[in-house]
Amino acid sequence: MTIEWRYTVQQELGVLSLAGFLGADALGRFTGAVGWAVARGTGPVVLDLSRLRGWSTGGQRAVSEAAHRLRAAGRSLELAAIPADGSLAATGDDPAIPVHCDLDAAFAAHLDAGAEQRAWRSDAWPSE
């Protein structure tokens, strides 16, 4: 099983939403989605995990690598609604990754995100 993703931009805040399970077979697709986000924004990226059913240690490590990739592009990564176990396998050299309890809390932390919105998604993104 792989993941589906959707990327939206509201002013300078990007939201990369994932659905499915972030495991070994989804890492390439996740890396591609992060690349999409890097190429299409300039501000922080919130990784919305509210539709994620879970993640493997490799998936967690990929999230840490995404934080490094975004930092190299002059941006930051934040997490919203992490899976129930509440853990993120991180190493000592990982950038700080703020964690929000849900997407609304992440938006509240960025009140100036504004209403202008653009969106992209993979073909099988679940309907609202």
C-alpha positions as CSV (number, residue, x, y, z in Angstrom):
1,M,0.0,0.0,0.0
2,T,1.2,3.5,-0.8
3,I,0.2,6.9,0.2
4,E,-1.9,9.6,-1.5
5,W,-1.0,13.2,-1.1
6,R,-2.4,16.7,-1.6
7,Y,-0.5,19.9,-1.4
8,T,-2.1,23.3,-0.9
9,V,-0.7,26.8,-0.5
10,Q,-2.3,29.5,1.4
11,Q,-0.2,32.7,1.1
12,E,3.2,31.5,2.3
13,L,2.0,28.4,4.3
14,G,2.2,25.1,2.5
15,V,0.1,22.1,3.7
16,L,1.2,18.7,2.5
17,S,-1.5,16.2,3.5
18,L,-1.0,12.4,3.4
19,A,-3.5,9.6,3.4
20,G,-2.6,5.9,3.7
21,F,0.4,4.3,5.4
22,L,3.9,5.8,5.2
23,G,6.0,2.7,4.9
24,A,8.8,1.4,2.7
25,D,6.7,1.1,-0.4
26,A,5.5,4.8,0.0
27,L,8.9,6.4,0.5
28,G,9.5,7.3,-3.2
29,R,6.1,8.8,-3.5
30,F,6.5,10.8,-0.3
31,T,9.9,12.1,-1.5
32,G,8.3,13.2,-4.7
33,A,5.5,15.0,-2.9
34,V,8.1,16.8,-0.7
35,G,9.9,17.8,-3.9
36,W,6.6,19.1,-5.3
37,A,6.2,21.2,-2.1
38,V,9.8,22.5,-2.2
39,A,9.3,23.6,-5.8
40,R,6.0,25.4,-5.2
41,G,6.3,27.5,-2.2
42,T,8.5,29.7,-0.1
43,G,7.2,29.5,3.5
44,P,6.8,26.8,6.1
45,V,5.3,23.4,5.2
46,V,2.8,21.7,7.5
47,L,2.7,18.0,7.1
48,D,-0.9,17.1,7.8
49,L,-1.1,13.5,9.0
50,S,-4.7,13.4,10.0
51,R,-5.6,10.9,7.3
52,L,-2.4,8.8,7.8
53,R,-3.2,5.4,9.2
54,G,0.3,4.9,10.5
55,W,4.0,5.1,9.6
56,S,7.0,2.8,9.9
57,T,10.3,3.8,11.4
58,G,11.5,4.3,7.8
59,G,8.5,6.6,7.2
60,Q,9.4,8.5,10.3
61,R,13.0,8.8,9.1
62,A,11.7,10.1,5.7
63,V,9.8,12.9,7.6
64,S,13.1,13.8,9.3
65,E,14.9,13.8,5.9
66,A,12.1,16.0,4.5
67,A,12.8,18.5,7.4
68,H,16.5,18.6,6.3
69,R,15.5,19.1,2.6
70,L,13.2,21.9,3.5
71,R,15.8,23.5,5.7
72,A,18.3,23.4,2.9
73,A,15.7,25.3,0.8
74,G,15.4,27.9,3.5
75,R,12.0,26.6,4.7
76,S,10.8,24.7,7.8
77,L,8.6,21.6,8.4
78,E,5.9,21.3,11.0
79,L,3.7,18.3,11.8
80,A,-0.1,18.3,12.4
81,A,-2.1,15.3,13.8
82,I,0.7,12.7,14.1
83,P,-0.3,9.1,14.3
84,A,-1.6,7.8,17.6
85,D,1.7,6.5,18.9
86,G,2.9,10.1,19.0
87,S,6.5,9.2,18.2
88,L,8.9,10.4,15.6
89,A,12.2,8.6,15.1
90,A,14.7,11.5,15.1
91,T,18.4,11.7,15.4
92,G,20.4,14.4,17.2
93,D,21.1,16.3,14.0
94,D,17.5,16.8,12.9
95,P,16.1,20.3,12.8
96,A,13.4,21.1,15.4
97,I,10.0,20.1,14.1
98,P,7.1,21.8,15.7
99,V,4.1,19.4,16.3
100,H,0.5,20.7,16.3
101,C,-2.4,18.5,17.7
102,D,-4.3,19.1,14.4
103,L,-4.4,21.2,11.3
104,D,-6.5,23.9,12.9
105,A,-3.9,24.4,15.5
106,A,-1.2,24.6,12.8
107,F,-3.3,27.3,11.0
108,A,-3.8,29.2,14.3
109,A,0.0,29.3,14.7
110,H,0.2,31.0,11.3
111,L,-2.7,33.5,11.6
112,D,-1.4,35.5,8.6
113,A,-1.8,32.5,6.3
114,G,-4.7,34.2,4.5
115,A,-7.5,32.9,2.4
116,E,-5.8,32.7,-1.1
117,Q,-5.4,29.0,-1.8
118,R,-3.9,26.8,-4.6
119,A,-4.0,23.0,-4.5
120,W,-2.5,19.9,-6.2
121,R,-3.1,16.3,-5.4
122,S,-2.3,12.8,-6.5
123,D,-5.0,11.1,-8.6
124,A,-6.6,8.9,-5.9
125,W,-6.7,11.5,-3.1
126,P,-9.8,10.6,-0.9
127,S,-12.8,12.9,-1.5
128,E,-13.7,15.2,1.3
